[in-house]
Amino acid sequence: MQTTHDSDKRKLLEALSHGSIFFSTFVLSAGLPLGIWFISDDPVVKDNALESLNFHLNVWLYTVIFGILTWVLIGWPLLGILWIVQLVMPILAILNSLRNPDQVFRYPFIFRLL
């Protein structure tokens, strides 16, 4: 039995999942895609939420590594690049989710830990 999923609901959940990185609190920015991943029954929404969660984990990991590297001064430009990537990539993911809600957006150059 094939189930159809509401396109508007799919767009909203995917955009919320990818856009959650713009929330400043640690729990909310990771908790939103995690909650969407657990609650949703739509496989595309689940995959997008998981991809967003992986992006969050990668950003946090790189922030710690580059923060440590600031002691040898190479971390400052790397943190600047990471900040730009953290700003641009979720915007591209949101736009892709709104344009094509049936496709999972894959962030480039991240480790898929989950």
C-alpha positions as CSV (number, residue, x, y, z in Angstrom):
1,M,0.0,0.0,0.0
2,Q,1.5,3.3,-1.1
3,T,0.8,6.3,1.1
4,T,0.9,9.9,-0.2
5,H,2.3,12.6,1.9
6,D,1.2,16.2,2.0
7,S,3.6,18.3,0.0
8,D,3.1,21.5,2.1
9,K,3.7,19.6,5.3
10,R,6.8,18.0,3.8
11,K,8.1,21.4,2.7
12,L,7.5,22.9,6.2
13,L,9.1,20.1,8.1
14,E,12.1,19.9,5.8
15,A,12.6,23.7,5.9
16,L,12.3,23.7,9.8
17,S,14.8,20.8,9.9
18,H,17.4,22.5,7.8
19,G,16.8,26.0,9.2
20,S,17.0,25.0,12.8
21,I,20.8,25.6,12.8
22,F,19.9,29.3,12.9
23,F,18.5,29.0,16.4
24,S,21.1,29.9,18.9
25,T,20.4,27.5,21.7
26,F,22.1,24.2,21.6
27,V,19.1,22.0,22.5
28,L,16.7,23.7,20.2
29,S,19.0,23.7,17.1
30,A,19.7,20.0,17.4
31,G,16.4,19.0,19.1
32,L,14.2,20.2,16.2
33,P,15.6,17.9,13.5
34,L,15.9,15.1,16.1
35,G,12.2,15.5,17.0
36,I,11.1,15.7,13.4
37,W,13.2,12.6,12.7
38,F,11.4,10.7,15.5
39,I,7.9,12.0,15.0
40,S,7.5,12.0,11.2
41,D,6.4,9.0,9.2
42,D,7.5,10.4,5.9
43,P,10.7,8.8,4.7
44,V,11.9,11.9,2.8
45,V,11.3,14.2,5.8
46,K,13.1,11.6,8.0
47,D,16.1,11.6,5.7
48,N,16.3,15.4,5.5
49,A,16.1,15.6,9.3
50,L,18.9,13.1,9.6
51,E,21.0,14.9,7.1
52,S,20.4,18.2,9.0
53,L,21.4,16.5,12.3
54,N,24.6,15.2,10.7
55,F,25.4,18.8,9.5
56,H,24.8,20.1,13.1
57,L,27.2,17.5,14.5
58,N,29.8,18.3,11.8
59,V,29.6,22.0,12.5
60,W,30.0,21.4,16.3
61,L,33.0,19.1,15.7
62,Y,34.7,21.5,13.3
63,T,34.1,24.4,15.7
64,V,35.8,22.5,18.5
65,I,38.7,21.5,16.3
66,F,39.1,25.0,14.8
67,G,38.7,26.6,18.3
68,I,41.7,24.5,19.5
69,L,43.6,25.5,16.4
70,T,43.2,29.2,17.3
71,W,46.1,28.7,19.7
72,V,48.4,28.4,16.7
73,L,46.5,31.2,14.9
74,I,45.4,29.0,11.9
75,G,42.0,28.5,13.5
76,W,40.8,32.0,13.1
77,P,40.4,32.0,9.3
78,L,39.1,28.4,9.5
79,L,36.4,29.6,11.9
80,G,35.5,32.4,9.5
81,I,35.1,29.9,6.6
82,L,33.1,27.6,8.8
83,W,30.8,30.5,9.8
84,I,30.2,31.3,6.1
85,V,29.5,27.6,5.3
86,Q,27.2,27.4,8.3
87,L,25.2,30.3,7.0
88,V,25.1,29.4,3.3
89,M,24.6,25.7,3.2
90,P,21.3,25.6,5.3
91,I,19.9,28.4,3.1
92,L,20.7,26.3,0.0
93,A,19.1,23.2,1.7
94,I,15.9,25.2,2.6
95,L,15.6,26.5,-1.0
96,N,16.2,23.0,-2.4
97,S,13.5,21.6,0.0
98,L,11.0,24.2,-1.0
99,R,11.7,23.7,-4.8
100,N,11.9,19.9,-4.7
101,P,10.3,18.5,-1.6
102,D,10.5,14.9,-2.9
103,Q,14.3,14.9,-2.9
104,V,16.7,14.6,0.0
105,F,19.3,17.4,0.2
106,R,22.8,16.1,0.8
107,Y,25.3,18.4,2.4
108,P,28.7,18.2,0.7
109,F,31.9,17.4,2.5
110,I,30.4,16.2,5.8
111,F,30.8,13.0,7.7
112,R,27.5,11.1,8.0
113,L,27.7,10.0,11.6
114,L,24.1,8.9,12.0
